[in-house]
Every structure is written in structure tokens, then in C-alpha cells.
Amino acid sequence: ANFLDSCSNKRVIYLSSDGIFDGNKGFYSENDIPRPVTTYGRNLKCCEDLVKKNCHDFCIVRPSYIYGYSFGELDKRLSKTKSSVSKGEYVERFVDMYKSPLGVEQVAEAVVDLSLLNYRGIVHVAGPKLSVYDFTKQAVEALGLDSRFIKPIPINIPNGKGLRDSSLDCSILEKLTGLRPLSVSETLKRGHN
């Protein structure tokens, strides 16, 4: 809170996450009430509340599944998958867990654009809804590897509580910035060049 107090007369851009939701319905809008079910999500909510309380000029950015190349390096999640598939190892991914993946370069572009606008509030910065399986399969294909090594499995969430569908509605982002999310293939090819 002390840090935020010192920023009370500055523009604050806070990066949160789709983990702030319970994952029960998906396609969450900025107006949906956060109901975090994990410690990570509860911490995000606490931080968002502090930003709203202590900062006059703020934009809370909620990305989903960030991936791609940064400084020439593939993100850790895809890098590990790439390594496994390259060795002929099978990788299991959930067919019924949904996210809204967006490449790290487009997330960064959106954050810069939003920092320069007068918009005050929350903005979801993400791509279209994809299952974790479909995302991984598309990414592996874009990396020139055999996607048959990506095995679809159902998610097993104890007591039905977990982030089954934390996909995000990005209508506000599109209106504010005109961002058109690139496909998984376009993102990985763009970042690798």
C-alpha cells in the first residue's frame, strides 16, 4: 500500500490474470465479479483492490495464457513441450480446460497502448478461447513438430473446483486499441523471425 500511495498521482498499469476468476463459466467480462479459488487468485484480487483504492488513474490489465518468444527465447511452457516432443515423448494436455492465449508481443503492445490512453478501469488482454490441448497442438505444429505426440486427456478437478474455463471476453480491448489477436501459428512465426 505504501508503494501505491506514492503512485497516487501517477498513471498505474497493474498486470493481474484470469486466475482471479473461479473458472466455472468462462468468457469472463471486466464486469464479472472475481471469485478466486486459489491462493494465487486471492492474492491477485487483493492487489487489484489495493490499486483501485489507492490510485486515481489506473488500468488493471488481465491477461490469460501468455506465450511465445521473448528476446529470442521461447516461453518455458512451450520450450519444455518442444523438447519432449522432439525426443518422441508424449505430452498430455487437457481437452476441457479453456484459456484465451495471446502472444507475449501482443500483450506488451496492448499494455503500452493502454498506458497511453485515458481509460480508467479493467481491461482483459487475451486472445480467443482455446482448450489447453488445442493450443498446444497448434503450437507444436507451428514449431514444425509432430502434434500426434500431444495426447488429449480430461481434466480431473477434485470437488469440481478449479479453473476449468477462465477464458476472457476482450471486447473492451478491441474497442480501445483495435487489437486483432494473431493465431498461434502467426504468433510463433512472427516471434521466431
N, C-alpha and C positions, 0 to 999 in steps of 0.2 A: 504494500500500500504506500510506503514511503516513496518508492520509485515513481509510482503513478501520481502521487501528489506533486512531485517535481515536474511532471509532464502535463499538469492540469491545463496549461495554456498552450500546449503543443498539439499537433495532429498525431494521434497514436494509431498505428496499424497493429492489431494483435492477431496472430495466427492461432486458430483453435483447430477443431477437427470434427468430422462426422461422428466421432466417438462420444459426443455429447448427447446423442440420442440412444434410445433403447433398442433400435433395430427391429421393431415389431411391424412397422408399416411400410417403410421405405418412401422414396421420393419426398423427403422432408423439405419443407419450405422454411424460409427465415422466420416465419410466424409460428411455426410449430414449437410447442413448449419442450425444452430439453428435459429428458428423463434418463440421465445416465445410469447404467447398470454396472459399470466397472469403476475401479479406483481412478484410473486414467480419466474417464469421462467426468467423474465427480470433481477432479482437480481442474479440468477444463471449464466446467460450469462455474466453479469458484473464481477462477481467473477472469472469465467473461464478466461475471457480476462485479468484480473489482474495477474492471475497465469502465463499465457502464456507470458505476457510482462515482468514480474519481476523475474521469476525463470528459471534458465537454465536447471535444472534436475527435471522434474515434470512428474506426471502421474495424469491425471484427470479421476476419476472413476465415471461413470454414472450408478447407479442402477435404478431399476424401482420400483416395488411393493415389499418392504421388509416385511417379515412376519415370524412368528414362535416364539419359546421360547428363551428367553434370561434371564440368571440367574434364570431359573425355572419359569419365568412368561411369559404367552402368550401375544403377542403384543396387544395393546389396541383395534385395529380394530376387530381382531378375538375374543378377550375376550368379547367385547360388543355383538358381534353376537352370541357367545356361550351362554351368559347369556340370551339373548332374546329368542333364540330357546329352551333353557332349560325350559323356562317358558311357552312354547307353543305359543310364539308371532311370527308373520310373519315378515320376513325381506326382503325388496325389493332390488334387485341388477340389474345393467344394463347388458342386453344381448348383447349390441352393443357398449360397451366401452371396449377397449382391453389394457392390460398391459403385462408385462413379469415378473411375480412373481418369486422371488428367496428367499429361507430361509436365515435368518439373519446369521446363522452359516456359510453357503457357501459364503455369501457376505464377511464376516470377513476373511475367509480363502483366498479368492481371493485378498482382499486388502493386506493382509500380503505377499502373493506370489508376487504381483505386486510391493510392496515396495522393495523387494529384487532383482528385475530384473533391467536391464539397459534400459528397454523400456521407451522412452520419447514420450508422447502424450496422447491421449484419449483412454479409454477402457470402453466398455459397459459391465457391470457386472449384468446379469439378466438371467432369465430362458426363457422357451418357451412362446409364445403368448397364452394368455387365456382371455376370456371375464371375467369381474368382477363377473358376475353371475356364470360361470363355476368354477372359482377359489373358490368362497365362498361355492358353493355346494360341491366341492371336500373336502374343509377344514372341513366343518360341518360333512361330512361322516367320515373323518379321525378322528374326535373328538368323534365319536360314537353317533352322534345325528341324528335326522330325517331331511333329506335335503328337505323334502316336505314343510318345513316352509320357504325355500328360494324361493321367488317369482321373476320370470323374468319380467323385465319391460324395455321398450325402453328409451334411453337417450333423453332428450329434451334440446338441446343446442340452446339458442337464437342466431339468425343470422348465425347459422351453425358454430360458432367459439367456440372451446373448445377442450379438449384433448380426442377426440373420440378414437383415436388409437395411443398410444405412445409406442407401443411395440418396442423392440430393437433387432438388429442383434448382436449376441455375437460371431461372427466368430473369431475376434482377440483374445478375452479372451480364447477361446478354443485352439487356436494355441499357445498362450503364456503359459498357465497353465495346459491345458489338463482337465479343469474342466468339469464334466458331471453333469448338473443340476439334482437334485433329484426331484421326483414327489412331489406333495403337500402332499400326504399320507406319503411317505418316510420321508419327512422333518419334519412333525409333530410328527411322531412316534419316529424318531431319537432324536428330541429335548426334548421329554417328558420323555425319559428313563434316 
